[in-house]
Amino acid sequence: MILTVLVFFVGVGLLYVGAEGLVRGSIAIAQGLRIRPIVIGLTVVAFGTSAPEFIVSLISAFAGSSDIALGNVVGSNIANIGLILGIAALIYPVDIESQSITIYYPVLLLSSIILYLFALNEIIGFVDGLFLMGGIVVFTIFLIKRTEKVYHDDSTTVTKEPVRGLQVLFVIAGIVFLVIGSHLMVESGVTIARSFGISEFIIGATLIAVGTSLPELAATIVAVMKKNTGIIIGNIIGSNIFNVLFVAGGVSLLHPLSVDTASLRFEFPVMIAFSVVLLIMMKTGFLINRIEGILLLLGYIVFLAFLF
């Protein structure tokens, strides 16, 4: 069992390294192609930080553990708000931009509710996945069109640079590490779950969800240390939207996701509840302070306590 736990954490490490390489390489290539920085952040980086969830969920589904796949999506969304945002606000108050509430948040809440409604059938299949993937396509096009309208000045573009082999290598290596790390996490996670008699959905919603959220955690900690907290809430909301629409949608297009019926009564409602609490906190002074950060962390701890 000790070896299995070690393998799990090796998988977590490879997952983090892979996501870091994928994001860095993708950003460098995008800059070389003169894609606007704001568009890079809203698309390339959002995809990169959601890549661990996608690959872990995809491998889980095809390995016959779709409970882990869906648990990973739901658990990651809860961890992003309760754990990651809670830690960030505890270190330094998080500023809220008005567009996060008026433009991005409604997409987050609506997509979460839609995923829950799809899950009520106890399986998320091809048609559901097609609808969710259509949602992420529309959302991404909207982001690009909106940023092009707001950032029309040529000064926002990046000087064109040649795409170097090292940048491509970063992307390839990142994908390889993601696949290997995901495989190790899923295999060891299933073993741990079965040995303790814990459901695979719960393992996916806790250990694996936190592991796949490491890129978001790293980005958040860096932003907090630089006191550039304005981008944190966008990162959290954007990641949660991508998790629902891109990860759950993309995986269910390729393989149906079975739903743990118990999760319909607890984990799914908790995910939506955390999203509602997030809105309340964002509207109180356009700032998430340290007390609210403590409340989010306590909420996440209570969530874990009820699971186990």
N, C-alpha and C positions, 0 to 999 in steps of 0.2 A: 504493500500500500504506500509506503514511503517513496518507493521508486515511481509509482504512478503519480503521486503528488508532485514530485520533482519534474516529471515529464510534462505535467500540466503547466508548471511555471516556466519551463523551457519554451513551451508553446506560446505562452503569454509574451515572453521576451522576443521571440522571433516575430510575433504578430506586431509588436510595437516597432521593431526595427524595420519590418517590411512596410508598414504604413508610413513611417518617416521617410524611407527611401522613395516610395511611390509619390508622396506629396511633394517632396523637394524636386525630384526629377520632373514631375508633371508641371510644376510651377516654372521651372527653368525653361522647359520646352515652350510653354505657353507664352512666356515673356519673349522668347526668341522669335515667336510668330507674331509679336506685337498685339497680343490680346490684352485688353485693358485690365489693370490690376484688380479693380472691383469685381469684374466678371470672373477673373481667376479665383478670387476668394469665394464667390457665391456658387461656383460650379466645380472647378477642378479640386479645390481644397475640400469642399463639401463631399464630393465623391470619394476623395482619398481617405477622409476620416471615417466614411461609412463602408469602405472596402473590407475591413476586418469583419464587420457584422455580416456583410453579404457573403463572403467566402465561407465563414464558419457556418452560416445558415444553409448555404448551398450544399456543403459537404455533409452536414448533419442530415439534411433531407434525403440525399441520395444514399446515405448510410443506413436509412431506415429509422432515423431519430429526428423526425420532423418536430417532435415536441421541443427538442433543444433549439431548433431553428426558430420557431415562433416565440419560445421563451426568451431567446436572445434579443429579439426585436423589442418585446414588451419590457423586459428587464433593463435593457440599455436605455430606453426612453425614461424609465423611472430613475435609473442611476444618474443620467445626465442632469436631471432637475434636482433630485434629492441629495445625491452625493457630490457631484462635481460642482454644480452651482452653489450648493451649500458650503463647500470648502472654500470656493472663491470668495463668497460674500463674508465668510468668517475672517478671511485674511484681510480683505479690503472691500469696502462697499462697491457694489456693481451698478454702474450707470445704465439707464434704460433710454434708448432712443425711441421717439414717438412712432417711427415707422415699424418698429418691432411689434408694437401693439396693434396698430391699424392695418398693417399689410401682411406681415409674416405670421403673427400669432393665429389669426383666423384659419389659415391653411393648416397649421399644426393641430388645432382643436378639431377641425372638420375631418382631417385625414385620420385622426385617432378614433373618432366616433365611427367613421365608415369602416375602418378595420374591425372594430368591435362588432358592428352589425354583420359584416361578412362572416366573422367567427361564430356567430350564433348558429350557423348551419353545421357547425362542428367540423368543417373542412373549408379551407381557402383554396380554391381551384383555379383553373386556367382563366376562366372569364373574370373572376375577381382580380387575378393578377394583371390581366389585360387592362382593366379599369384603373388599378393603382399605378401601373407603369404609364398609362396615358396621363395620369395626374402629374407625375414627376416631369414628363416631357412638357406639358403645358406650363407647369410652374417654372421650369428652367428657361423656357422661351420667354415667359413673362419677365423673369429676372434680367435676362440679357437685354430685352427691349427697353425695360425701365432704366437700366443703368446706362444704356446708350443714349437715352433721352436726357438723363440727368448729367452724365459726364460726356457731353458732346465736344468739349474743348480738346483740341489735339494735345494739349499739355498733359492730359491724363494718360496718354499712351506711353508705351515703353519703347525706347530705342531698339530697333531691330537688331538682333544678334544671331549669328549662325547657331543652329542646333548642333551641339557637340555630342560625340559618342559617349562621353561620361554621363551626360544627362539621360540618354537612352538606357545606359547600363543601370543607372539608379532605378529607373522605372521597372526594368526587367527583373533586377535583383529584388526589388520591393515586392513584386508579384510572387516571385518564387518563395520568398520568406513568408509571405502571407499564406500561401497554400500549405507550406510545410507546418508553420505554426498553427494554423487552423486545424489541420489534420491531427496534430498532437493534442491540441486542446479538446477536440471532440472525442477522440478515442479515450483519453484519460478521464475526461469529464463523465462519460457514460459509465466507465468502470467504477469511478468514485460513487456515482449515484446508485448504481446497482448494489454495491457492497454495503452501503448504509441504508438501503431500502428507500432512498429518496427518489421522487419522480424526476424524470429527465427534464420536464418543463421547468421545475424549480432550479435544477442545476444550470439550465440555460438562462434563467432569469436572474441568477445571482453570480456565481463564479465566472461563467463564460461571458455574461453581460458586462461585468466590471472589466474583465480582461480585454474585451473588444472596444471598450470605451476609453482605453488608455490614450489614444491619439487626442481625443477631446480633452481629457484631463491634462495632458502635457501642454496643449495649446492654451488652455485656461490658466494654468499655473504661470506660464511665460507672460501672458497678458496681465495677470495680476501683479507679478513682480515688476513689470514695467509701468504699472498703474494705468494701463490702457484698457480699462474695464468695459468701455463702450462696445467693443466687439464681442464680448463674452456671451451676452444674451443672444446675439445673432448666431453665434456658433452653436449654442445649445438648441435653439429653435430650429435652425437649419439642419442640424444633425438628426433631430427627432423626425423632421419631415422626410428626410432622405431614408431614414430607417423604415418608416411605414410604407412610403410609396415605392422607393427603389429596392430596398432589401426584401421586404415581405412580398411586394409585387413581382419583382424579378425572379425570386426563387419559386413562387407559386406558379409562374408561367412555365417553369421547367419541370417542377415536381409539386404535386398537391401537398399542402400543409395540413396535417391533422391537428385538431384543437383539443387540448385537455379540458374536459367539461368543467372541472373545478376552477380553472383559470377564468372562466366566464363570470364566476361569482366573486372572484377576489382580484387577481392580477390585472385583468383588463380594466375593471372599475378603478383600481388604484392608479393605473397609468393616466386615465382621464382625470381623476381627482387631483393628481399632482399638476396636471396641465391647468386646471381651473385655479388651484392655489397660486400657481405661477402668475396668472393674469391678475389676481387680486394684489399680489405683492408688487407687480410691475406698475400698477396704477396708483400705489400709495407713494406719491412723491417722486415717481420716475427713478426710484433707487431701491435696490435690495440691500438692506443694511446688515450689520453683523447679527443682530437679534433674529432677523428673518433667516439668515444663513444657518443659525443654530436650530431654528424650527424646522428647516428643510432637512438638516442632518438627522435630527431626532425623528422626523417623519420616516426617513429612510431606514433608520435603525428599528423602528416599530414595525415597518413593513417586513424586514428580515426576520424579526422575532416571530411574527405571525406565520411566516412561511415555514419555519423550522420548529 
